[in-house]
Amino acid sequence: MNFTVVNKDIQVGAIRVTGVSSSSVFLIGDTNTISLSSVFDTPPESLIIGPLVPLAPQ
């Protein structure tokens, strides 16, 4: 099987983000590698996880 990929320019006019979760990835276009990590230096009992808060409108 022969498979040919032709990547062309991408143009994005506008993006509106109304909220962000505690672990989010927002991509436009291609990527080879995504590396994510997270470290907490706070005891678990002092961590407060509440409802998501939307970003302020602009």
HUWOCOR-V881643 format. One record per helix or strand of 2 or more residues. SS is the DSSP state (h for helix, s for strand). FROM is the first residue (numbers start at 0). TO is the last residue. If there is no record, write none. Layout:
{{SS,FROM,TO} {SS,FROM,TO}}
//
This chain:
{{h,43,45}}
//
